[in-house]
Amino acid sequence: MTVVLKLGGSVITDKDDPETVDRAALSAAVSAIAESPVGEDIVIVHGGGSFGHHHAADYGVSTTEGTHDVDGVQAIHGAMCRLNAAVVDALSGAGVPAVPVHPFSAATRDADSDLSLPTAQVTTLLDEGFVPVLHGDLVAHAGAGATVLSGDELVVELAPAVDADRVGVCSTVPGVLDEDGVVIDRIEAFEAVAPALGGSDATDVSGGMAGKVRALLALSAPALVFGPDALSAFLAGESPGTTIAGDDAD
């Protein structure tokens, strides 16, 4: 069974304190991954949290607004590489054969904002027994310089490329919440939950929960959104939190 797992940036960093890793939370997530039955059949994506998002906000860069400012590009990408190194180091220290994959080196958006992400590197690394670790990043964008490539976009591109059986999004909340703060068990159409979905509580340039749900509905594999305490359960094959299954999902 192949799994694509996204660790939300707010899960592994203190999102309100620039470039601060939440060491306890990262350690807990890494332990769950290291002890899971999934083994090496996993691709990990992590968000930007307090690393990428603060710099992107400072330079006015988002998934739709780009920059030609080289200082901004270096600040945003550099921060994400530092966070990625922290995640890979933590995984490696727990015995997970993790290796970094930096999307900015390969991905592009065309003038119509359509994303192209070569995935042969990721699939080959999986076949060779590695655990690829990608991250939200910048992307070369025709006519816009560089824009943000969110972790949620990466998940949508990677899941079909690696023929994922399951997709998990580990967030700071126990699932997608309705207007009363109750976890929604299953989502099959965005319109049904649109009134309940807003942005994230801290700086986020990639669309918040609404963006996550829209992206995950496009997948052919079922996706689950859950909190950190449910990560082990998800990796064990259970279905915690909210299941998101669009028309194309199995």
N, C-alpha and C positions, 0 to 999 in steps of 0.2 A: 504493500500500500504506500503510495506516494502522497506526501502532505506538503502543502504550502502554508507556512505560518507567518503571520505578521505580528510583530511585537510593536504595539503603539508607542510612539515617542513619549507620550505622557506616562506610560507604564515604566519605562526604564530611565527616565530623567526627571529632574525637578523642573517642570516646564516653565515655572515662573522665575527661575534663577538661571541666567544665561550660562550655557555650557557646563551644566552640573549633572553628573550621572547619579541616579539613585542606586547606590551600590547594593543596598539590601534587596531592592526589587529586582535588579538585574540578576543578582545571585540566585534568588528564588526561581526566576524564570529559567535560568541556565540549568539549575538542578533538575527542574521538571523535564527539560529537554534531554539532559544527559541520562536520566533514569527511565525514559519512556521506551516503549516497545517499538517505536518507529525506526530507531537506529539511524542509519545513514540515508534513508529514503525521505529526506526532508530538505526543503528549501526555506530559508529564513529571510524575511524582509523586515527591516525595522524603520520606524518613522524618525522624524527629525527632532521632536521634542524641543528642549531648550537649546539645542545646538543649531540646527538649520533654520528653524522658524523665526527666531529673533533676528538673525542676520537678514533673512529674506524680507521681513517686515521693515527693517531699517532701510533697505535699498528699494523698497516698493516692488518686489518681485513675487509673483504668484504663479499659479498654473496658467493664467491667461495674460498676465502683465510681465513683459520681459525687460532685460537690461543689456546694455552694451558696455557697462562700467566694469572694467577688468578687476578693479578692487572689490566690487560687490561679488563678482563671480568667484574670485579667490576666497573671499570671506565665507560665502555660503558653502561652497564645495569643500573647502578646507575644514570647516566645522563638522560637516557630515563625515568626512574621512576620519576625523578624530573620534567621533562617536562610534563609527564602524570598527575602528581599531580596538576600542574598549570592549565592544560586544564580542568580536572575534577572539580577543585575548581571554575573556571570561569563559567562553565556550571551550577554547583550546585547553584552558586550565582544568576544565572538568572532564577532559577526555573526548570531547566532540571534535571530529576532524574538520573544523570550520575553516573556510578560506574566504577572503574578501572579494567581492565583485562590485566595481564602481560603475554605475550606469552612465555617468557623464562621459565616460571614455568611449561609449558606443552608440547610445540612443540619440535619436533625432526626432524633431517635429517638422513637418512640412508647412508650407504657407497656409494650409487649411487646418493646421493644428492637429493633423493626424500623426499619431505616434508610431515610430518604427523602433523596435527593440530587438536586436539580434539575440537569440537565446541558445545558440549552439554551444557557447562556452558553458552555460549553466547545465545543459543536459549532459555534456561530456564530463563535467566535474562530478555530477551525480553518478554517472555510469562508472567512474573511476573511484568511487567510494568516498568522495568529499561531501561536505555540507556547505553549499554556497550560501554566503550571507550578503544580501544586497540591501540597499537603503534608499530612502527618499533622497533626491539629489537635484541637480540642475540637468537640463537637456538643451542641446543646441537646437535653436528654433528659427527656421527660415523667416527672415523679415522682422524678427523680434529679439535677436541676440541670443539670450538664454532665459528660459523659464523654468519654473519648478516642475519636477517630475515626482509626483507623490508616491508614497508606498502603496496606496490603494491601486493606483494605475499599474504599478509593477505586478501586484498580485494578479490582476486581471490578465496581464500579458503572459505571466509565467505559468499560471495554472493549466491552461490548455497545452502549452509547450512541453511541460513535463508530464502531461496526462495525469494530473492530480486527481486522486480519489476524494480528497477532502481539503477544504480550505478553512483556516481558522484565523480570526482577527481578535487578538487579545487586547482589550481596551481597558480603560479605567472604570468602566461601568459594567454591571453584570450581564448586560445585553442591550438591545435597543429598547429604550423606554417610551411608553406612551405618555399622554398628557398628564396622567396621574402619577407618573414615576414608576409604573409597574412594567416589568420586562415583558415585551411582546414575544410570544412563543414562536411565531412563524410569520414571515413576510414573503408574499408572492408578487406584489405590485407596489410600486413606489407611491402611487396616488392614495393607497389605503392608509399610509402612515405619514404622509407629507405634513399634516398639521402638527404632528408631535415632534418633528425633527428641526433642530436649530443648529447653530454653530457650536464650537467647543468653548469651554470656559476661559481658556487662555489663548495666547496668540497662535493662530492656525491659518496658514495660507493655502491649505489644500482641500478645504471644503467641509470640514467637520463631519459629524455623523451622517448628515444628508448625503454628502459626497461618497461616503463609504457604502451606504445602502444602494445608491444608484449604481456604483461600480460593481458591487457584488451581485446584483440582480442580473448582470450581463453574463455571468459565468455559467458553464454547462455542468459544473460540479456544485453540490450544495456547499454553502459557506455558513460558518457559525461565528457570531459575535458574542464574546463572553469576557468576564473579568479575570484578573490574574489568579485568583483562588481556584478557578476552574481549568487552568491550563493543563494540569496533569490529567484531569478527566477527559478533556478533548483529545489529548495525545493517546489516551487509552482506548479511544474509539467511542466514547460517550458523546452525547449531544447537549451540552450545557448552553445556557444563554438563549440567544435568538438564532433560529435557522432561517437563512435567506435563500430562497430557491425560486428563481425566475422561471419563465416559460421554457428555457433551454436546459434547466437543471434536471439531473437524473431523478 
